[in-house]
Amino acid sequence: MVRKITLGLVGIGGLLFIGLAVTYLVTMPEPLPQDSASEKWLQGGPFVVGHYDFVLVDESRETMANGDAPRLSNRTFPTSVWYPENGEGNYPLVIHSHGFVSERTDLAYIAELLASHGYVVAAANYPLTAGGTPGDPNADDLVNQPSDVTFLIDSLLQLSGSDKPFAGELDPSRIALMGYSLGGITTTLATYHPRLRDERVAAAISIAGPSAGLVSKFYETTDVPFMMIAGTLDALIDFEYNAAVIPQRVHNSVLIEIEGGTHLGFGSISEPWLRLMNHPDGLGCTAVLSNLGSDPNAAFVALGDASDGIVLDANIPEVCATMPSEKALHPARQQMVTSIAALSFFEFVFNEDPAKRQAAYEQLSNALPTDMSEAKFTTASQP
């Protein structure tokens, strides 16, 4: 009898495995056109990717008390670095900032692609906005995260000896920021804010980052290249108020609009786990709204006022004010667009070969929207 039950369970398990495998195969995304320019950009670069985890501690600043978690005398950052393992070059550095209730590997697929092409990418869990934070994630700590970015830049540039996992050196003239969701506005603040910005930033990408309250004046502190990547069906960060306005507000900017893209569609977890959902952002709304507190704008009020170019218009839609009913784009397609856009943008800014920089811009502006109809490229409006 026991043997029959065991065989039955094995049989059911086998059927479930086969069912999952079939479901996975029949829900694969539409591939890129064979031998297209975009397909080649999506392939890994010439470097083997290394990965290293360690902890950085800023003893000069404290972590505020949070819920039932006490104040701490420092700010601690569990950190991951992706790097070219088989090279000794002079590498650009990219600091990635994670989203609210998320963590440092939320866009690992981009970090790995960049590292394979000769970039060092570092991402850390922020003290109070990462998932699993003691006392629960707290968006009010956003005001401290641009200084966290500066600390991370300083720490990576100072790595040496056995503490430095990669051979070669970092190029202090080629430092970029990238961020997703709350990490997107962290990136924007660390690039442009009149008091919080880091002047070493030479390029920045915000992926589905809030920006509705940042008017044109806010972006006048620097002319570094800036790119916003956003989905038109984002339920958490309204596309029209936060992304569509970028070409009019930011002089040296690019917008990559992803038709049917969602907020969670950018996250590594969405592929393949959320590909069967009609629209995955309901899950994100539940996680974010349960941690935002009674005043969703509190984190932004602390950043400044109209004199800084920060204006919280009452017409700006609240987080998750509406849930789109349209079918979302396949998350793998969304991540293809995002990966190609990020790599080609950074190559356009940082590649030391003028011909390769021009090829990267051609890929970003022309080949990407040609090969992937869901992608639209818009450059800044000229004065």
C-alpha positions, 0 to 999 in steps of 0.5 A: 500500500505504501509503495502504491501511494509513493508511486502515485505521488511520484506520478502526480509530481511528474505530471505537475512538472510536465504541466509546468514545463509545457506552460513555460514553453507555450508562454515564451515571449516572441523572439527578436528578429533573427540576426537583427541589431537588437538581438546582437545587443541583447547577447552577452559581451566578451567578459565572463561575469563575476559576482561578489557580496559584501557589507559596507558600513557608513559610520558617519551617519545614523539610521533613524528609529523605524517602527519598533526598530531603534535608532542606529549609529551607522548606516549599513549596506549589504552590497552586491557587485557584478564585474568583468572577471577576465579583464584588467581594463579601466571600467565605468562604474554604475551604482544601481538603486533598488525599488521600495520594498525591493532589494539590490538584485531586483534588476540583476539581469541588467547588471549582468549584461552590463558587466559582460560588456565591461562595466562594474555594477554595484547595488546595495540594500538601503537601510530603511526602504528594502524589503525585510527592513526591521520595523518595515520599509519606510519611504520617508528615508528617501531623503537620505538615499542620495547621500547613500549613493555618494557613500557607495561611490566613495567606497567602490572607488576606494576598494583595493587589495583583497577587498577589490574583487575585480582586476583593473581599475574604476574610471572616476570620470565615467560614473553612472547611476541607475535606479528602479521605482523609488531607486529611480527617483533616488538616482534623479535626486543624486544627479540633479538635486541642488544640495543632494547631488553628486557632481561626479555623476556623468550619466543617469537612468531612471526606470519607472521612477517617480518624477511628477513633482520635479519641474524643469527648474529642478533639472537645471543643475547639470546637463548630464545625459539622462534617460527615463524608461517607463511602461504605459500600463504602470499602475504604481507610477503614472506614465503621463505624469512621471515619464511622458513629461521628461523630454519637455523638462530635461534638456539632455534627456531620452525617453524610452516608452514601452507600450503595455509595460507595467511596473512589476514587469521591470523586476527580475521576479516577473520573468517567468513567475508573473508572465501568466498574469493579465496585469501584475501590478496589483501585487506591487500595489498591495506591497507598496500601499501597506508600507506607505503610511497615511501620507504618501507624499511625506517622503517628497515634502522633505526633499524641498520646495518650489525654489528647488524645482519641487512642486507637488501638484494636487492633480498628480495621481496617487500611487495605484489610483487606478488599475489598467484593465488592458493585457500587459506586455510579456515581462520578458519582452519588457526586460529585453527593451530595458536591457538593450536601452540601458546598455546602448545608452551607457555605451553612447555616453561612455564608450571611448571609440567615437564610432562605437558611440555613434553605433550605440545611439543608432541602436537606441534611437532607431534599431530598438524601436524598429526591431521591437514595436512596443518600444518608442524613442523620444529625445528632449524637446529643443528650446 
